[in-house]
Every structure is written in structure tokens, then in C-alpha cells.
């Protein structure tokens, strides 16, 4: 079996703050075989050994984005819902390929991602990141995932079911839909429990789903040892997540100190998404959002940054997501690191994007760290992200190596 050896690296292992020089890492069969301070000698074990001298470059685990929508060609949800499936799939393939080219070797799609895309990547039909999907996100009628306008009539009496999300009401219906998504192999289930920006008729402060409905989703996910993600902007919504046992509180925009303490004590997680807020604020005329919807982001960036600081002080484990919509804006995925540096130390941001994200996604025993037995998802940087997190935005010139599952996606050393 072929073996690849990276030598002479500065190495961040996904956890430790100490960054040793002169490290050596051996890869075999898609897994990390050995990590050593000394040169790795494999004579007599294999004739097929590839050695790559990193010349002191920075080696780290592949990046993980826990809030990525593959079918996110546009912020115009009505346009997405009318788009031919073949065109949607083509956009998704582009978004996933591009994410991998930025060093994101794993993405979690909490709205729209499906088994078809996962199988296409698994079967080698295109190069993409590991794809953790949850099917369509769940919304109550009139909630954040209900994209029907005020003036739309229900011609057939059917409930809304779009590309990204679907409407479901009542405990029994929540159970049925969750069970069906899990039957299709979903890695997680997503629910909307507060208002949001892209939807036409719900203010951010609006509580959504009853506590019984939320608990039903959590209970059903637990039967498969899976978990629930919540779209949640409000502090009240975050408290409801704690009460219901929702594992991943995404966006987490308005978390106050007492709630942050509750989240930490419950062992739950937050996943901020700064890139999408920057997108709407700085390019709102090009996003396709109406002025009314775009105005929902007023003050959101400052609030989300304060929330990150509050959660960090309370000891909450904080992940990293991006939530970009619109193909022309997807490059902003690489900017999430720089945005986070306004309130977080570089080492904490790197942990969020590697070992903590893997832990949140229930992959902490196989991804997000450089240690023997873990998946060989690795990137090499020509520069030091601990000094400049904007290096990830220069992925075309400053990321000479991307390895996914032991296979070279890019090798320019």
C-alpha cells in the first residue's frame, strides 16, 4: 500500500497550542499512520513511499465548515425552488469542489444537502469534501423555512417543501419527517427556532416550534445516535435549545452571559456564522434580498461578535460555519477566519475549524486532529495562520497541499 511522508513541518495538531518544528507525518491507506519528532524510516515495509519535504511550512488538519449549503446558488429562495434539478446539482458540485480547493475537507450541510450528493462524492464522480447532510431543514408554518409570500395562495392545499427546507407542524408530523430523513441516512436534523433574514414574514425575535415539537426531534434523532442543529438568533431560543437538548446552536447571535453559562454546563455548542452577515451588510444590493429582509441584519454583526466573546468567557465550545448564499459570494467562506479574529485568538479559531468542529459533528474520534488512526485530511500553508488568519483567503497561492482521505487534491511542493 502506498505511503506518503510529510517531513520538516511546523505542525498544528488540531488541539495543542505548542507548534513544534521539524515534525514528520506518515500517511497510509487514507489514515495517519505515524506522527514523529524524528525522521520516519519505513525501509523494508513498502517500496511505494512518497516523501514530501515541507521545508518548514505549516501543516494542519483539513478545515471543517459546519454551516455550508451546497444548493445555495442564490439568496432568492423562490428562484432556487423553481430551478431545474440538473442545474441545482451543477451548482452544488461547483460549490463543493470550490470548498475543497479552499482547504475545507469536510462540510456539514444543515439545509438541503442530501444523500445523492454524498454518494456522488463517495463514488468518485467529482472531488468534494466529506459531506455531512441532514436533508431539508424543518420549519413550522410561517417560520424561517416557510418561503411563501403573504400573497401566495395554497392552490392544492399542500404544505411548503422547497430545496433548502420544508414545513412541518405538530409533534407527530415532526416525528414522521425526522424518522424519514434519518432513514435516508441523515447525519443530523435541523430545525428553525427563531426568525431569520432570508424568509419573508418572520421577525428575528419570533419563537418557532413548541418545546414539545423540539423535544420530539431530539428524541427521534437520538434513536439513531444523531443530533439536532438549531437555526437560532435569539437568547430565548438558545435557552430553549438547552432545555430540549439541541446539540448545535447555529448563528447564536444574541447569547447573554447566563445563557452562555447554561450552554457550557449542558455541554452543548454554538456555531457562529460571520461570513453571511458580512455578505448581506456589504453586498446587500447584489444579494437579491429585499430591503426589508436585508434590514434584519442591522446590528447583527456587532451582536454576534459580542455573543462569541460571551460564550468564550463562559467556556462554551465554539465551532465555525459560514452560511454563504449566492455562487459569486462563496469565496467569502475563506474569510470567516479573518472575521473571527476580531474577537478570537488565532489558536482558538483554528481549533474551532478543526477539532471542535469535528467533535460537534460527532466525528471527533476520526477527524480534526493529526494523530495516528485519524483520517488523513491535511493542508499545508506557506505562512503562519497564528500570525495572520487572512492567509486562508490566499488559498490559491499560499496553500500548496490539500490532502483528503490520503489522496492528494493539490500538491505544489
C-alpha positions as CSV (number, residue, x, y, z in Angstrom):
1,X,0.0,0.0,0.0
2,X,1.3,3.5,-0.9
3,X,2.7,5.6,1.9
4,X,3.2,9.4,1.9
5,X,5.6,11.0,4.3
6,X,5.5,14.7,5.1
7,X,8.8,15.9,6.6
8,X,10.2,19.0,8.1
9,X,6.8,20.6,9.0
10,X,5.7,23.1,11.6
11,X,2.6,21.3,12.9
12,X,-0.7,22.3,14.5
13,X,-2.3,19.0,15.5
14,X,-5.8,20.5,15.9
15,X,-5.6,20.9,19.7
16,X,-2.3,21.9,21.3
17,X,-1.1,25.5,21.3
18,X,2.5,24.4,21.1
19,X,3.5,24.4,17.4
20,X,6.6,22.2,17.1
21,X,9.1,22.5,14.2
22,X,10.7,19.6,12.3
23,X,7.7,17.2,12.5
24,X,7.2,14.2,10.3
25,X,3.8,12.5,9.4
26,X,3.3,9.2,7.6
27,X,0.0,8.5,5.7
28,X,-1.1,5.0,4.7
29,X,-4.5,3.8,3.4
30,X,-6.2,7.1,3.9
31,X,-5.2,7.3,7.6
32,X,-2.5,8.9,9.6
33,X,-0.1,6.1,10.4
34,X,2.6,7.9,12.4
35,X,3.5,11.3,13.8
36,X,7.1,11.8,15.0
37,X,9.7,14.3,16.0
38,X,12.2,12.1,14.2
39,X,12.5,11.2,10.5
40,X,10.3,8.3,9.7
41,X,12.1,5.2,8.3
42,X,9.9,2.6,6.6
43,X,12.6,0.6,4.8
44,X,11.5,-3.0,4.2
45,X,7.8,-2.2,4.7
46,X,6.9,-0.7,1.4
47,X,8.6,0.1,-1.9
48,X,5.9,2.7,-2.7
49,X,6.9,5.6,-0.4
50,X,6.4,9.2,-1.5
51,X,8.4,11.7,0.6
52,X,7.4,15.4,0.6
53,X,9.8,17.9,2.2
54,X,7.6,20.7,3.6
55,X,10.6,23.0,4.1
56,X,9.2,24.3,7.4
57,X,5.7,25.0,6.0
58,X,2.7,24.9,8.3
59,X,0.9,21.5,8.4
60,X,-2.5,21.3,10.0
61,X,-5.8,19.3,9.8
62,X,-8.1,20.0,6.9
63,X,-10.7,22.7,7.6
64,X,-14.3,21.9,8.6
65,X,-17.3,24.2,7.8
66,X,-20.3,23.3,9.9
67,X,-22.8,25.6,8.2
68,X,-22.5,25.1,4.4
69,X,-25.3,24.9,1.9
70,X,-24.4,23.1,-1.3
71,X,-27.6,24.1,-3.1
72,X,-27.0,27.8,-2.3
73,X,-26.8,29.3,-5.7
74,X,-28.9,32.3,-4.7
75,X,-30.5,34.1,-1.8
76,X,-33.7,34.1,-3.8
77,X,-35.4,31.0,-2.4
78,X,-38.2,31.2,-4.9
79,X,-35.7,31.1,-7.7
80,X,-34.0,28.1,-6.1
81,X,-37.2,26.3,-5.7
82,X,-38.0,26.8,-9.4
83,X,-34.6,25.8,-10.7
84,X,-34.2,22.6,-12.7
85,X,-32.8,19.9,-10.6
86,X,-29.9,19.3,-13.0
87,X,-28.9,23.0,-12.8
88,X,-29.2,22.9,-8.9
89,X,-26.9,19.8,-8.9
90,X,-24.4,21.5,-11.1
91,X,-24.2,24.5,-8.8
92,X,-23.8,22.1,-5.8
93,X,-20.9,20.3,-7.5
94,X,-19.2,23.7,-8.1
95,X,-19.7,24.9,-4.6
96,X,-18.4,21.6,-3.1
97,X,-15.4,21.5,-5.4
98,X,-14.5,25.1,-4.7
99,X,-14.9,24.5,-0.9
100,X,-12.3,21.6,-1.1
101,X,-10.0,23.9,-3.1
102,X,-10.1,26.3,-0.2
103,X,-8.9,23.6,2.2
104,X,-12.3,22.6,3.6
105,X,-12.0,18.8,3.6
106,X,-15.3,18.4,5.5
107,X,-18.6,20.4,5.3
108,X,-21.9,20.0,7.1
109,X,-24.9,20.9,5.1
110,X,-27.8,21.7,7.6
111,X,-30.4,22.5,4.9
112,X,-30.9,20.9,1.6
113,X,-27.9,18.6,1.4
114,X,-28.9,15.1,0.5
115,X,-27.7,11.5,0.0
116,X,-27.3,12.0,-3.7
117,X,-24.5,14.5,-3.3
118,X,-22.9,12.4,-0.7
119,X,-23.0,9.3,-2.9
120,X,-21.6,11.2,-5.9
121,X,-18.6,12.3,-3.8
122,X,-18.2,8.8,-2.3
123,X,-18.3,7.2,-5.7
124,X,-15.6,9.5,-7.0
125,X,-17.8,11.3,-9.6
126,X,-16.2,14.6,-8.5
127,X,-13.7,15.7,-5.9
128,X,-15.5,17.1,-2.9
129,X,-15.1,17.4,0.8
130,X,-16.6,14.8,3.2
131,X,-20.2,15.7,3.1
132,X,-22.4,15.6,6.2
133,X,-26.0,16.1,5.2
134,X,-29.3,16.5,7.0
135,X,-31.9,16.7,4.2
136,X,-34.2,19.6,4.2
137,X,-34.4,21.7,7.4
138,X,-37.7,21.7,9.3
139,X,-39.8,24.8,9.8
140,X,-43.2,25.5,11.3
141,X,-45.8,27.1,9.1
142,X,-44.9,30.8,8.9
143,X,-41.4,30.1,10.3
144,X,-38.0,30.9,8.9
145,X,-38.1,28.0,6.5
146,X,-41.5,28.8,5.0
147,X,-40.6,30.8,1.9
148,X,-44.1,31.5,0.7
149,X,-45.0,35.2,0.5
150,X,-48.0,36.8,2.2
151,X,-49.9,36.8,-1.1
152,X,-49.4,33.2,-2.2
153,X,-52.5,31.1,-2.2
154,X,-52.4,27.3,-1.4
155,X,-53.8,26.1,-4.7
156,X,-53.7,22.4,-3.8
157,X,-53.7,22.7,-0.1
158,X,-50.2,21.3,0.1
159,X,-47.7,22.5,2.6
160,X,-44.4,24.2,1.6
161,X,-41.5,21.9,0.6
162,X,-38.6,23.6,-1.1
163,X,-34.9,23.0,-1.9
164,X,-33.5,24.1,1.5
165,X,-36.3,23.5,3.9
166,X,-39.9,22.2,4.4
167,X,-42.8,23.0,6.6
168,X,-43.9,20.6,9.3
169,X,-46.4,21.2,12.2
170,X,-47.2,19.2,15.3
171,X,-45.3,16.6,17.3
172,X,-46.5,13.6,15.3
173,X,-45.6,15.2,12.0
174,X,-42.2,16.2,13.3
175,X,-41.5,12.6,14.4
176,X,-42.6,11.3,11.0
177,X,-40.5,13.7,9.0
178,X,-37.4,13.3,11.2
179,X,-37.7,9.5,11.0
180,X,-37.8,9.7,7.3
181,X,-34.7,11.9,7.0
182,X,-32.9,9.5,9.3
183,X,-34.0,6.6,7.1
184,X,-32.3,8.4,4.2
185,X,-29.0,8.5,6.1
186,X,-29.1,12.0,7.5
187,X,-26.2,12.7,9.8
188,X,-28.2,15.3,11.7
189,X,-31.6,17.1,11.8
190,X,-32.0,20.9,11.5
191,X,-34.9,22.9,13.0
192,X,-35.6,26.7,12.8
193,X,-36.5,28.0,16.3
194,X,-36.2,31.8,15.7
195,X,-36.8,34.2,12.8
196,X,-34.2,34.7,10.1
197,X,-33.1,37.0,7.3
198,X,-34.0,35.3,4.1
199,X,-37.6,34.4,5.0
200,X,-40.3,36.8,4.0
201,X,-42.6,37.2,7.1
202,X,-41.0,36.3,10.4
203,X,-39.1,38.8,12.6
204,X,-35.8,37.7,14.2
205,X,-37.3,37.7,17.7
206,X,-40.1,35.3,16.7
207,X,-40.0,31.9,18.7
208,X,-40.8,29.0,16.5
209,X,-41.8,25.4,17.1
210,X,-43.2,24.4,20.5
211,X,-40.9,22.8,23.1
212,X,-42.7,19.5,22.6
213,X,-42.0,19.7,18.9
214,X,-38.3,20.4,19.6
215,X,-38.1,17.5,22.1
216,X,-39.7,15.2,19.6
217,X,-37.0,16.0,17.0
218,X,-34.2,15.5,19.6
219,X,-35.7,12.2,20.8
220,X,-36.1,10.8,17.3
221,X,-32.5,11.8,16.3
222,X,-31.2,10.2,19.5
223,X,-32.7,6.8,18.5
224,X,-30.1,6.8,15.6
225,X,-27.4,8.3,17.8
226,X,-27.7,11.5,15.8
227,X,-28.3,15.1,16.9
228,X,-30.3,18.2,16.2
229,X,-29.0,21.6,14.9
230,X,-31.0,24.7,15.5
231,X,-31.1,27.9,13.5
232,X,-31.2,30.3,16.4
233,X,-30.5,34.0,16.6
234,X,-32.1,34.8,20.0
235,X,-31.1,34.3,23.6
236,X,-34.5,32.9,24.4
237,X,-34.1,30.4,21.6
238,X,-30.7,29.3,22.9
239,X,-32.3,28.7,26.3
240,X,-34.9,26.5,24.6
241,X,-32.1,24.6,22.9
242,X,-30.6,23.8,26.3
243,X,-34.0,22.7,27.6
244,X,-34.7,20.5,24.6
245,X,-31.1,19.1,24.3
246,X,-30.3,20.6,20.9
247,X,-26.6,19.9,20.4
248,X,-25.6,22.6,17.9
249,X,-26.9,26.2,18.3
250,X,-26.1,27.8,14.9
251,X,-25.7,31.6,14.4
252,X,-26.1,32.1,18.2
253,X,-26.4,35.8,17.6
254,X,-27.7,37.3,20.9
255,X,-26.4,35.0,23.6
256,X,-26.3,36.6,27.0
257,X,-24.0,35.6,29.9
258,X,-26.5,33.5,32.0
259,X,-27.5,31.6,28.8
260,X,-23.9,31.1,27.8
261,X,-23.2,29.5,31.2
262,X,-26.2,27.2,30.7
263,X,-24.9,26.1,27.3
264,X,-21.4,25.4,28.7
265,X,-22.8,23.4,31.7
266,X,-25.0,21.4,29.4
267,X,-22.0,20.5,27.2
268,X,-23.7,22.0,24.1
269,X,-22.1,24.0,21.3
270,X,-22.5,27.3,19.3
271,X,-21.6,27.7,15.7
272,X,-21.3,31.4,14.7
273,X,-21.6,32.4,11.0
274,X,-20.0,35.8,10.4
275,X,-19.3,35.5,6.7
276,X,-23.0,35.5,5.7
277,X,-23.7,38.6,7.8
278,X,-20.7,40.4,6.2
279,X,-22.1,39.3,2.8
280,X,-25.6,40.9,3.4
281,X,-24.2,44.0,5.0
282,X,-21.6,44.8,2.4
283,X,-23.3,43.5,-0.7
284,X,-27.0,43.8,0.0
285,X,-27.7,45.3,-3.3
286,X,-26.3,42.3,-5.1
287,X,-27.7,39.5,-2.9
288,X,-31.2,39.7,-4.3
289,X,-32.7,40.2,-0.8
290,X,-35.4,42.8,-0.5
291,X,-34.6,45.9,1.6
292,X,-37.0,44.6,4.3
293,X,-35.2,41.3,4.6
294,X,-31.7,42.8,4.4
295,X,-32.6,45.3,7.2
296,X,-32.9,42.3,9.6
297,X,-29.1,42.3,9.7
298,X,-28.9,45.8,11.2
299,X,-26.8,45.4,14.4
300,X,-26.5,41.6,13.8
301,X,-22.7,41.6,13.3
302,X,-21.9,43.5,16.5
303,X,-24.3,41.3,18.4
304,X,-22.8,38.1,17.0
305,X,-19.3,39.2,17.9
306,X,-20.4,40.0,21.5
307,X,-22.1,36.7,21.7
308,X,-18.8,34.9,20.7
309,X,-16.9,36.8,23.4
310,X,-19.6,36.0,26.0
311,X,-19.6,32.3,25.1
312,X,-15.8,32.1,25.1
313,X,-15.7,33.6,28.7
314,X,-18.3,31.1,29.8
315,X,-16.3,28.1,28.5
316,X,-18.7,27.2,25.6
317,X,-17.0,25.2,22.9
318,X,-17.5,27.3,19.8
319,X,-17.5,25.9,16.2
320,X,-17.2,27.6,12.9
321,X,-19.6,28.0,10.0
322,X,-20.1,30.4,7.1
323,X,-23.7,30.0,5.6
324,X,-22.9,31.7,2.3
325,X,-25.6,32.0,-0.4
326,X,-25.0,33.1,-3.9
327,X,-22.4,31.5,-6.1
328,X,-20.5,34.7,-6.6
329,X,-20.0,35.1,-2.8
330,X,-18.8,31.6,-2.0
331,X,-15.2,32.7,-1.8
332,X,-16.1,34.5,1.4
333,X,-16.0,31.1,3.0
334,X,-12.3,31.6,3.4
335,X,-12.8,35.0,5.1
336,X,-14.6,33.5,8.2
337,X,-11.2,33.2,9.9
338,X,-10.3,36.9,9.5
339,X,-13.8,37.9,10.6
340,X,-13.5,35.8,13.8
341,X,-10.1,37.3,14.6
342,X,-11.9,40.5,15.7
343,X,-12.8,38.7,18.9
344,X,-11.0,35.4,19.0
345,X,-7.3,34.4,19.2
346,X,-5.9,32.6,16.2
347,X,-5.3,29.4,18.1
348,X,-9.0,29.3,19.2
349,X,-10.2,30.0,15.6
350,X,-8.0,27.1,14.3
351,X,-9.4,24.8,17.0
352,X,-12.9,25.8,16.1
353,X,-12.3,24.9,12.4
354,X,-10.7,21.6,13.2
355,X,-11.0,19.5,16.4
356,X,-14.0,21.3,17.9
357,X,-16.0,21.2,14.7
358,X,-15.2,17.5,14.4
359,X,-16.4,17.0,17.9
360,X,-19.7,18.9,17.3
361,X,-20.3,16.8,14.2
362,X,-19.7,13.5,16.1
363,X,-16.5,12.9,14.1
364,X,-14.1,13.8,16.9
365,X,-12.6,10.3,17.0
366,X,-11.6,10.3,13.3
367,X,-11.3,13.9,12.0
368,X,-10.0,17.3,13.1
369,X,-6.6,16.2,14.5
370,X,-3.2,15.0,13.4
371,X,-2.8,11.8,15.3
372,X,-2.4,8.1,14.4
373,X,-5.6,6.4,13.3
374,X,-7.3,9.6,12.2
375,X,-8.4,10.4,8.7
376,X,-5.6,11.9,6.5
377,X,-7.3,15.2,5.8
378,X,-4.5,17.7,5.8
379,X,-3.5,21.1,4.4
380,X,-0.1,22.8,4.2
381,X,0.2,26.6,4.3
382,X,3.1,28.7,3.1
383,X,2.8,31.1,6.0
384,X,1.7,31.2,9.7
385,X,-2.0,31.4,10.4
386,X,-1.2,32.1,14.1
387,X,0.1,35.4,12.9
388,X,-2.2,36.1,10.0
389,X,-5.6,34.4,9.6
390,X,-6.1,36.1,6.3
391,X,-3.8,33.5,4.8
392,X,-6.8,31.3,4.2
393,X,-8.1,33.9,1.8
394,X,-4.9,33.4,-0.3
395,X,-5.5,29.7,-0.7
396,X,-4.7,29.8,-4.4
397,X,-1.1,30.9,-3.7
398,X,-0.5,30.0,0.0
399,X,-2.0,26.5,0.3
400,X,0.4,24.3,-1.7
401,X,-1.0,21.0,-0.4
402,X,-4.5,19.7,0.2
403,X,-5.0,16.1,1.1
404,X,-8.4,14.5,1.6
405,X,-8.6,10.9,2.9
406,X,-5.0,10.3,2.0
407,X,-5.4,11.4,-1.6
408,X,-3.7,14.5,-3.0
409,X,-6.1,17.1,-4.2
410,X,-3.4,19.7,-4.7
411,X,0.4,19.2,-4.4
412,X,2.7,22.1,-5.4
413,X,5.7,21.2,-3.2
